[in-house]
């Protein structure tokens, strides 16, 4: 079953279960996929859909943090619930040890030795880890290793 088929099936199940958080998150994701397909002029592939899931998840996490700081706990809880729904569509995340090993490997492949080469190191590291790690975590680890 493709990711898009899985999204459609999960959307139907959320409708039947009257799960508002899942309905909201999946509807917005399906809309983003449709808009992306119109932009591309072709059907979105698995990679395109994963990027959209990552983007939507990042937006939910940032919104939850803003709501938390503003004292809007009910809105924060809703954003976090939608985040949990979206997380199910991402590949399994790397452990700290696996992430460290891949980042170290990427840095050594491009021979990065200083913070001046941060961009080069980040590009190589993100190519290695893909969607299996958060960009902020990768960035922090690259900075740590280069400084």
C-alpha positions as CSV (number, residue, x, y, z in Angstrom):
1,X,0.0,0.0,0.0
2,X,1.4,3.4,-1.0
3,X,1.6,6.2,1.5
4,X,-1.1,8.1,-0.3
5,X,-3.4,5.1,-0.2
6,X,-2.6,4.7,3.5
7,X,-3.5,8.4,4.1
8,X,-6.9,7.9,2.3
9,X,-7.7,4.8,4.4
10,X,-6.7,6.5,7.6
11,X,-8.8,9.5,6.7
12,X,-11.9,7.3,6.2
13,X,-11.2,5.6,9.5
14,X,-10.8,8.9,11.3
15,X,-14.2,10.0,9.9
16,X,-15.9,6.9,11.1
17,X,-14.2,7.2,14.6
18,X,-15.0,11.0,14.7
19,X,-11.4,11.7,15.6
20,X,-11.1,15.5,15.2
21,X,-7.4,15.7,15.5
22,X,-6.7,13.0,12.9
23,X,-9.4,14.4,10.6
24,X,-7.9,17.9,10.7
25,X,-4.3,16.8,10.3
26,X,-5.1,14.3,7.5
27,X,-7.3,16.8,5.6
28,X,-4.7,19.5,5.7
29,X,-2.1,17.0,4.5
30,X,-4.3,15.7,1.7
31,X,-4.9,19.3,0.6
32,X,-1.1,20.0,0.7
33,X,-0.5,16.9,-1.5
34,X,-3.1,18.0,-4.0
35,X,-1.6,21.5,-4.2
36,X,1.9,20.1,-4.7
37,X,0.6,17.8,-7.5
38,X,-0.8,20.8,-9.2
39,X,2.5,22.7,-8.8
40,X,4.4,19.7,-10.2
41,X,2.0,18.9,-13.0
42,X,2.3,15.2,-12.0
43,X,1.3,12.8,-9.2
44,X,3.3,13.3,-6.1
45,X,5.7,10.4,-5.3
46,X,6.6,9.0,-1.9
47,X,9.5,11.5,-1.5
48,X,7.3,14.5,-2.2
49,X,4.7,13.2,0.3
50,X,7.3,12.6,3.0
51,X,8.6,16.2,2.6
52,X,5.1,17.5,3.0
53,X,4.5,15.4,6.1
54,X,7.8,16.8,7.6
55,X,6.8,20.3,6.8
56,X,3.3,19.9,8.3
57,X,4.8,18.3,11.4
58,X,7.3,21.1,11.8
59,X,4.5,23.6,11.5
60,X,2.4,21.8,14.2
61,X,5.4,21.6,16.6
62,X,6.2,25.3,16.1
63,X,2.5,26.3,16.6
64,X,2.3,24.1,19.8
65,X,5.4,25.9,21.2
66,X,3.9,29.4,20.4
67,X,0.6,28.4,22.0
68,X,2.4,27.0,25.1
69,X,4.3,30.2,25.6
70,X,1.1,32.2,25.2
71,X,-0.6,30.1,27.8
72,X,-3.1,28.6,25.4
73,X,-3.0,25.1,26.6
74,X,-6.1,23.8,24.8
75,X,-4.7,24.9,21.4
76,X,-1.3,23.5,22.3
77,X,-2.8,20.2,23.1
78,X,-4.7,20.1,19.8
79,X,-1.5,20.9,17.8
80,X,0.4,18.2,19.7
81,X,-2.4,15.7,19.0
82,X,-2.2,16.5,15.3
83,X,1.6,16.1,15.5
84,X,1.2,12.6,16.9
85,X,-1.1,11.7,13.9
86,X,1.5,13.0,11.4
87,X,4.4,11.2,13.0
88,X,2.9,7.9,12.1
89,X,3.7,8.6,8.4
90,X,7.4,9.3,8.9
91,X,10.0,6.6,8.8
92,X,11.4,5.3,12.1
93,X,13.7,7.9,13.6
94,X,17.4,7.3,14.2
95,X,18.8,6.6,17.6
96,X,21.3,9.1,19.1
97,X,24.1,6.7,18.4
98,X,23.1,6.0,14.7
99,X,22.7,9.8,14.1
100,X,26.1,10.5,15.6
101,X,27.7,7.8,13.4
102,X,26.0,9.1,10.2
103,X,26.9,12.7,10.9
104,X,30.5,11.8,11.7
105,X,30.7,9.8,8.5
106,X,29.2,12.7,6.4
107,X,31.6,15.2,8.0
108,X,34.6,13.0,7.2
109,X,33.4,12.4,3.6
110,X,33.5,16.1,2.9
111,X,36.6,16.8,5.0
112,X,34.9,19.5,7.0
113,X,37.1,20.7,9.8
114,X,35.7,24.2,10.8
115,X,32.5,26.1,11.2
116,X,33.2,27.7,7.8
117,X,32.3,24.4,6.2
118,X,29.1,24.1,8.2
119,X,26.9,24.4,5.1
120,X,28.8,21.7,3.2
121,X,28.7,19.4,6.3
122,X,25.0,20.0,6.8
123,X,24.2,19.2,3.2
124,X,26.1,15.9,3.4
125,X,24.6,15.0,6.8
126,X,21.0,15.7,5.7
127,X,21.5,13.6,2.6
128,X,22.6,10.7,4.8
129,X,19.9,10.9,7.4
130,X,17.0,11.9,5.2
131,X,13.7,12.1,7.0
132,X,14.9,9.8,9.8
133,X,16.1,12.7,11.9
134,X,15.1,16.2,12.8
135,X,17.0,19.0,11.0
136,X,17.6,20.8,14.3
137,X,19.2,17.8,15.9
138,X,21.4,17.3,12.9
139,X,22.4,20.9,12.9
140,X,23.3,20.9,16.7
141,X,25.4,17.7,16.2
142,X,27.2,19.1,13.2
143,X,28.0,22.3,15.2
144,X,29.2,20.3,18.1
145,X,31.5,18.3,16.0
146,X,32.9,21.2,14.0
147,X,33.6,23.5,16.9
